[in-house]
Amino acid sequence: MTLVWTASGVMLLVAAVLTTYRALRGPTTLDRLVGMDTLLALTICGLAVWVAATYDTTVVPAIVALSLVSFIGTISVARFRVRDDR
């Protein structure tokens, strides 16, 4: 099972690097918003892999809190986003 946890962690790390590039390089604020939301989702997935690998359930409230912050933040930014000038 260690190979599965390692492969999951590596795939999440590669996805985070690619998403960080997209968030920093995005031509519009909406691209950056999607990139940051994806980074939060990858963080939540990384914590879930950690919980599954170590059987340590003390991190579960952090996963719930990050999920709520991500949802509320995305909704609020998308609601009040200003149109980009081209």
C-alpha positions in Angstrom: 0.0 0.0 0.0 2.9 2.3 0.5 3.4 2.5 -3.3 -0.3 3.7 -3.7 0.2 6.4 -1.1 3.5 7.5 -2.7 2.0 7.5 -6.2 -1.0 9.5 -4.9 1.2 12.1 -3.3 3.4 12.4 -6.4 0.4 12.9 -8.6 -1.1 15.5 -6.3 2.3 17.3 -6.2 2.6 17.4 -10.0 -1.0 18.7 -10.2 -0.2 21.4 -7.7 2.8 22.5 -9.6 0.9 22.7 -12.9 -2.0 24.5 -11.2 0.4 27.0 -9.6 1.8 27.8 -13.0 -1.7 28.3 -14.3 -2.7 30.5 -11.4 0.4 32.7 -11.7 0.4 32.8 -15.5 -3.4 33.2 -16.0 -4.3 36.0 -18.3 -7.5 36.8 -16.5 -8.6 37.0 -12.9 -11.1 34.2 -13.5 -8.2 31.9 -14.5 -6.4 32.8 -11.3 -9.5 32.2 -9.3 -10.0 28.7 -10.8 -6.3 28.0 -10.2 -6.5 29.0 -6.5 -9.7 27.0 -6.0 -8.0 24.0 -7.6 -5.0 24.4 -5.3 -7.3 24.4 -2.3 -9.0 21.3 -3.6 -5.6 19.6 -4.1 -4.7 20.6 -0.6 -7.9 18.9 0.7 -7.1 15.8 -1.4 -3.6 15.8 0.0 -4.9 15.9 3.6 -7.3 13.1 2.8 -4.5 10.9 1.4 -2.6 11.7 4.6 -5.5 10.6 6.7 -5.9 7.4 4.8 -2.2 6.6 4.9 -1.7 7.3 8.6 -5.1 6.5 10.1 -4.8 9.8 11.9 -8.3 11.3 12.0 -7.4 14.5 13.8 -6.9 16.2 10.5 -10.6 15.7 9.4 -11.8 19.0 11.0 -9.2 20.8 9.0 -10.4 19.2 5.8 -14.0 20.3 6.6 -12.8 23.8 7.4 -10.8 24.1 4.2 -13.8 22.9 2.2 -16.0 25.5 3.8 -13.5 28.3 3.3 -12.9 27.3 -0.3 -16.6 27.2 -1.1 -17.4 30.5 0.5 -14.3 32.2 -0.9 -15.0 31.0 -4.5 -18.6 32.1 -4.3 -17.8 35.5 -2.9 -15.1 36.3 -5.4 -17.1 35.0 -8.3 -20.1 37.1 -7.2 -18.2 40.4 -7.0 -15.6 39.9 -9.7 -14.9 42.9 -11.9 -14.7 42.4 -15.7 -11.1 42.4 -17.0 -10.0 45.0 -19.5 -8.4 43.7 -22.6 
